[in-house]
Amino acid sequence: MSLDQARSKMTVEELATRFRGDMTPLTSKFSYFSTLPVAEEDLRQYLNDPIAAISPAIVAALPKVGIILAPFVEKGNGKGGDSVTFERPNESRQIPVSRAVLGDITMLALGIKDIEVADYHYQLYNALAAVVADRWSQEVQERFFRTIREELSAEIHGEVDEKSWHLKQALLRRQTNVRKETKLFREYARQAFEDTLTLYLHGTCCDIDVETGPRQMPSRYLRRRLELLISLFPPPEGYAVLPEQLKSR
């Protein structure tokens, strides 16, 4: 074990700074460091498989990324940043992932203890989608904004995930012209992009089901978003997102 368990808690930034030189390269963009022993087969599921499924266009848009595998991640208390810990935090303070930027590398600390691999994949892809959303190009932004405006004009109900759902409701309540590019619109559209990109990344890697419910957007509009992302960020060779792509391979 590379991290001294006697020191059961370190902030993500302290840990990333201390062990940055010990990161193991995975690709030219990705490297990792584990604070606990992880079997080779598990490392493949945590790192190699999900990274291999990322679109080359997305990889090109990302900064260097360091992944820290930790037992648990605890939310900062205001006096300090988020922490990596060997002891399970209180439920209200436990978070799945924390991000820290050290110069030219973005560090993602993810808790892996007592979590299903599928849930871990979701958290990893959600964190990467947030990084992409922070850096999206003008072309990607304009094309996604256009899609969002078309949905709003058609009064399409629902969203991909909880965060974008709540921001959409706030936009509909507080803004008369919902297609106008205001701060509310940009916040909602950015979150909708992040949530949709998370689904796209997860669906490229794994066989997942989209949960149905009263807040879920109609499947044909969700499909339109995925088709847009496929055109912007084509999946790697040998990977597919939509069912007919699988049949054609």
Residue pairs with C-beta under 8 A, 6 or more apart in sequence:
1 35
1 36
1 37
2 19
2 22
2 33
2 34
2 35
3 10
3 15
3 19
3 35
3 36
3 84
5 86
8 85
8 86
8 87
9 74
9 83
9 84
9 85
9 86
9 87
10 18
10 83
10 84
11 76
11 80
11 81
11 82
11 83
11 84
12 68
12 73
12 81
12 82
12 83
12 84
12 98
12 99
12 100
12 107
12 109
13 81
13 100
13 102
13 107
15 35
15 68
15 84
15 109
16 66
16 68
16 100
16 102
16 107
16 109
17 102
19 33
19 68
20 66
20 102
20 105
22 33
23 31
23 32
23 33
23 66
24 31
24 32
24 33
25 31
26 32
26 47
26 48
26 51
27 51
27 59
29 59
29 62
29 63
29 64
29 65
30 47
30 51
30 64
30 65
30 66
30 67
31 64
31 65
31 66
31 67
32 47
32 66
32 67
32 68
32 69
33 66
33 67
33 68
33 69
34 43
34 68
34 69
35 68
35 69
35 70
35 71
35 84
35 86
36 69
36 70
36 71
36 86
36 112
36 113
38 46
38 69
38 112
45 117
46 69
46 112
46 117
46 120
47 67
49 205
50 121
50 124
50 125
50 205
52 236
53 201
53 204
53 205
53 235
53 236
53 239
54 128
54 201
54 204
54 236
55 204
55 233
55 234
55 235
55 236
56 234
56 236
57 232
57 233
57 234
58 128
58 132
58 201
58 233
61 132
61 135
61 136
61 137
62 106
62 128
62 131
62 132
62 135
63 104
63 105
63 106
63 131
63 135
64 104
64 105
64 106
65 105
65 106
65 107
65 108
65 128
65 131
66 105
66 106
66 107
66 108
67 107
67 108
67 110
67 124
68 84
68 107
68 108
68 109
68 110
69 110
69 112
70 84
70 85
70 109
70 110
70 111
70 112
71 84
71 85
71 86
71 87
71 88
71 111
71 112
71 113
72 84
72 85
72 86
72 87
72 88
72 89
72 94
72 111
72 113
73 82
73 83
73 84
73 85
73 94
73 95
73 96
73 97
73 98
73 109
73 110
73 111
74 82
74 83
74 84
74 85
74 89
74 93
74 94
74 95
75 82
75 89
75 93
75 94
75 95
75 98
76 82
76 83
77 93
81 98
81 100
82 95
82 98
82 100
82 109
84 109
88 94
88 113
88 114
94 111
95 111
96 110
96 111
96 115
96 119
96 123
97 108
97 109
97 110
97 111
97 123
97 124
97 126
97 127
98 108
98 109
99 106
99 107
99 108
99 109
99 127
99 130
99 131
100 106
100 107
100 109
101 107
106 131
108 124
108 127
108 128
110 120
110 123
110 124
110 127
112 120
115 123
118 206
118 208
121 202
121 205
121 206
122 198
122 202
125 197
125 198
125 201
125 202
125 205
126 194
126 198
128 201
129 193
129 194
129 195
129 197
129 198
129 201
130 194
132 194
132 197
133 190
133 191
133 193
133 194
133 197
136 144
136 193
139 232
140 193
140 232
143 228
143 232
144 189
144 192
144 193
144 228
145 181
145 189
147 224
147 225
147 228
148 185
148 188
148 189
148 192
149 179
151 217
151 221
152 178
152 179
153 179
156 217
156 218
156 221
157 217
157 218
158 165
158 214
158 215
158 216
158 217
158 218
159 165
159 168
159 192
159 195
159 215
159 216
159 217
160 192
160 195
160 196
160 198
160 199
160 216
160 217
160 222
160 225
161 195
161 198
161 199
162 215
163 191
163 194
163 195
164 188
164 191
164 192
164 194
164 195
164 196
165 215
167 184
167 187
167 188
167 191
167 192
168 188
168 192
170 184
170 188
171 178
171 184
171 185
171 188
172 178
174 184
175 182
175 184
175 185
178 185
179 185
196 222
196 225
196 226
196 229
197 229
199 210
199 222
199 226
200 226
200 229
200 230
200 233
200 241
202 208
203 226
203 241
204 235
204 236
204 239
204 240
204 241
205 239
210 216
210 219
210 222
216 222
223 242
226 241
226 242
227 242
230 241
230 242
235 241
238 249
240 246
240 248
240 249
